[in-house]
C-alpha cells in the first residue's frame, strides 16, 4: 500500500508573498523589516497610528540583489576556472557545475535561495520529485532514511517523518555537530514541518555520536549534476556527502547494498561525467528521481568503503570537529598515525544575504 496517499503533503512554495497594490495617491514610508530585507512596512501618512501596517514585498529590490549576487558568483567561478590547471583532477568537475548553475539561473528553473551557485540547487518541481521518491519500494520499506539538509530535499525529509520513519540528517557542513535523529512519534503535525528545517533539527532532533548502533536503509543526497546512464554524480564541491557516507560506513550503518537516491531537475541530467576521472571517495547513485521520471542507474561504479584519510586535506580536517575526533580515536586504538592528504584551497561558500 502506498503510504503517501493518505495525506496531502504541504507545498513548499517560493518565499515571495503576493504584492498588495498600493493606492496611487498614497505616500508611503518604506522601512526594511529586521527579518527580511526585502519586506517593507508600508505606513500610510494619514494613518500613522495603525499598529498593523501592511507588509509588502519589494520584488524589484529582491531581483536586483539576486542579480548582483549571481553576477558576483559567476565572476568568482570564472576566476576559479581560469586558474584551474589541465592536470587538476577536480578541474573538470567545476566546469560542469558552472554550466549547470548558469543554466538553471538563465532558464529560471532555480528557486530560493538564489543564486544557486555553490549550492545544491533548489529546483522547480522539487516537491514532485520528492513525491516520486517517496513511492519507491526501497523507501516504503525503509525504517530509517538519511537525507541531506539542503532546501530541495526538504519535502523528502517531511515525507520521511510523515511516513512514520526515522530521519537521519547531518548538521549543515558538519560544523556544529554530527548527525541528528528525528522520530515521527515524538512530533505532531504542528512541529513536523519545522522539524524539517535546520532550526527544527536542532530543536527536535537527538544528536548521535560515532558509537551509535543503527542501520540506515536508504541514503538521499543532493546533486548539482548526475549521469542517468552511469550513476556518476557531482555535488557542490565541498565533499560533505562523501564524508558523511564514509562516516556511516565506519559506523557500520550502511554497506554496498544500501541504495543511494538523489532528486534533481530533469535539466540536471548530464552525459559528460567521465567515470574514469572520478575519485575513490566519490559516491555514485542508484536511483534518480526528477519531477517527471524515476531512473534506475544500475551503476557499476564502486561505492566508497570509508574515509580515505590520504585524500583529506588539513584544511578540510580543520573545518570538521567530528572528523578530528574520529581521527584521534582511530590513531589511539591502532597506535598508528593516519596519513593526511595534500593541502587545498577550499571552494567559496554560498553567498548569504545580510540583514540591513
N, C-alpha and C positions, 0 to 999 in steps of 0.2 A: 504493500500500500504506500502511496506517495504521501509522506508526512508533510509536505509543503502545501497540500491542497486544503488543509483545514483552517488556514488563516490567511489574512491579507497582509503581506509584508509592507511596511511603510516605504514610501518613495523618498529617497534622499535627494531632494531637488537642489538645483543651483541656489546658492545662498542669496542671490539678489532678489529682494522683495519687489512687488509691483510699485511703481512710482505713482503717487497720487498727484494729479494735476492741480496746480495752484491757480487761484483766480488771477486773471490778467491784470487787475487793477490793485492787487495787494502787494505790499512791500514786505519782504521777509528778512529777518535777522538769521543768518546761517551760522550754526556752530557745529563743529565736529563733535560727535559723541566720543566718550572715552573708550568704548569697546570696539568700535568700528570706525575708522577714519573716513569711510565713505557714506556713513549715515549722518544725516543732518537734522537738527531740530529746527522746524520752521515755525517761528512765533510771529503771528500777525501783530503788527504795531497797534492795531485797535483792540487787541485782546491780550495785553501784557500780563493779565492776572490768570491766564489759562495755565493750570497746573499740569495739563496733559497735552503738550504741544504735539502736533503731527510729526511723525518721523518718516522722512522720505529717503530715497537712496540716490546719491549723485552719480548717475550712470556715466556721465562724461568724465568725471574725475576718476572713477574706477578704471574706465577704459584707457585713459591717458596714463595712469600709473601702471596698468598691466602692460601696455606697450613699452613703457620706459624700462620696466624690469625685463621684459622679453628682449629688448634691444641690448640691454646690459648682459644678459645671459648669452645671447648669440655672439656678442663681441668677445666675451670670455672664452666661449667654446672655440671661436675662430682662432684666437691666440694660442690656445692649447693645442689645437690640431696642427697649426703651423710649426709648433715646437716638437711634434712627435717625430721620432726617428723612424726610418723604414724598418729598422731592426727591433723596434719596441714591440714586445709580444702582445701588448694591450692596445696598440695604436688603432688597429682595425675596428676594435670594439667601439671606440669613441666616435669614429666616423659614422658607424651605423646608428649609434644613439643620437647623434646630432641630426641625422637625416630624419629619424622618426620624430624627435621632439619638434623640429622645424615644421614637418608635415602636419602634425597634429594641431599646432597653433595656426598654420596657414589655412587649413581646412575647417578650423573651428570645431574639431571633434574632441577638444580638450575641455574639461570642466575645472571649477575651482578646486584646489588652489592653482593659480596660474601666475607666471608662465610655468609650463611643465618641465622645463629644462632642469636637469639634475634631480628629478623626482621619478618615482613610479607614477606614471601619468594617470590622473583621474580622467576616464574617458566617457564619452556619451554612450549610454547603454550599459553602464556597469551593473545596475540592478538586474537587467535582463540576463546578462552573462552569469551573475550570481545565482539567479533562479535556475538556469540550466545546470550549474554546478551542483546545486542542492538536490537535483533529481538523479544524480549519478548513483549507481548501485553502491560504489565504494563509500560514498558519502552517507547514504541512507543507512548502511550497516555500521558505520563508524560510531564509536563511543567517545573518542577524543580526537579533535581536529586542531592542528596547529595552523594558524592564519597570520599572515604578516599584518603589521599595524597601519598600512597605508590606506588612504582615503578610498581608492576604487574597490578595495576589498571590505569596506565597512558593512555592506549588505551581506557578505558571506559570513562575517562574524555574527551578525544578527540572526541569520538563518541557522547557524550552528547552535546558538543558545536557544532559539525558539524551537528547535528540533529536539530539545532535551539532552543535548550533548555537552561534554566538557570542551571549553575553548581554551587552548593554549596559545598565548600571544606574547611576543617579546616586547620588552621596553624599547621604545624608539632608539635605534642605533646602539642599543645595549649599554648606554652610557649612564643610565640612572639605576640599572639593576640587571636582571637576567630575564627569566620568563615569569609570567603570572598565569595562574589557572583561574578561570571563572566557571562556576557551575550554575546551570539554569534553575535548579531547585532552590537556590539561595537568592534568586532575583524575582521581581514581579514585573508586570507589564510596564509600570511607570519607570522602572530603573533599567530595564533591559536595553533600551535604546542608548542610554547614557553609558552603559557598561561596554558598548562597542567603540567608545572613544578612548583616547589616551588618558583623559581625566578619569573616565569611568573605570578603566582598568586599574588605575592606581587606587581608586576608591573602593571598588568591589572585588578586585582580584586578590588571590592568595599567592604571594611571591614564593617561588620554589628555588632550591639550590641544585648544585650538580649531583648531589647524592639522592635526589628524589627518584623513587622507583615508579615508573609509569610506562605505559605503552601508547604511542601516538599512532592512530590508524590512517590518517590522511594528512599530508602537508600541502598547504595552499601558499603559494608565493606569488608576488607581483612581478611583472616583467615590463621592460621597455620594448623588447622585440623578441620574437620566438619563431623558430622554423617548424612548421607543422609536419614536415617530412622526416626530420631527424630528431626533434625534441630539443635541439640546441636553443639555449635561452641566454639573453642578456638582461641584467638588472641595471640599476642606475650607476653602477661603477664603484660603489663603496664596499662591496664584498660582504655585507652583513647576512644576506640569505645563506651564503656559503658557510660563514662562521656558525650561524645558528644550526645549520644542518650538521656540521661537523661536531658540535657540542652534543646534539641529540644522539648522534652515533656513539659518542663517548659514553653517554649515559645509558646506552642500550635501549633507548626508547623507540628507535627505528632501525630498519635494516634495508637491504637492497629491494625487498618486496614492498616496502611502504610506498604507495602511489604519491607522486608529486604532481599537483594540479596548478595551473595558472589561469587567470581570467584576463583577457585583453580585448581591445577593439579589433575587428577584422583587418583594419589597416595596419595593425602592428605585426601582422604575419609577414615574414620575410623568407627569402630563399637564398640569401648570400652570407649566412654564418658558416665559415669554414670549420667543419668539425675537427679537422686535423690541427687547427690552431687553438683549440680550446685547452685550457689549463686543467691540471689534475683535480683541482678543487671546484671547478665549475659544475653546477647542479643542472642536469637535464630534466625535462618534464615529460610525464607520461600522458597527460591529458590536458587539452587546451579548450577552454570554454570562452566563446565570444557571444555577442548579443544574438547571433544568427545560427551558430552551429557548435557542435561538440566534436573534437578531433582526438582520436587515439593515435599517438605518435608511434607506438611500438618501438621506442628509442632503443638503440643498441649502444648508446654512449654510457660508459661505466659511471656509476654514482660514486661520489667521494666516500672514503672509508673512515674519515675522521678529520682531525685538524692537521694540516701539513705545516708544521712549525717552521720548516725551512723556507716556506713561501710567505710567512707572516712578518711584515716589516716592523721595526722598532716603533715607528710612528703609529701604526695601527694598534699594536700591542699597548702603546701608551694611552690610547683612547678608551680602552675597554677593560675595566677593573676585573670583571669576571674571568677574562682570559688570563690576566696576570695571576689571579688566584689559582686557576687551573694549572697553569704552567708551573707555579711554585709547588703545587700539590703533587704533580707527576714527578718533578725533579726530586722532591723529598722521598716519595715512595720508591723510586727507582735508584736513587743515589747518582743519577747521571744528569748532566746539564743538557737541556734541549737546544737544538740549533735555532738560529734566528735568521730570518730572511733578509734580503737586501733592503736598504733604505729606499723610501719612495716619497714622492710629493703627493699628498692626499688630494683627491679631487675637491673642487669647491662645494660648499654646502648649498642647498636650495635657498634661494632668497626669501626672506620673510618680511612681510610688510610691517613697518614700525608704526607704533601709535604716534599720533601727532598731538 
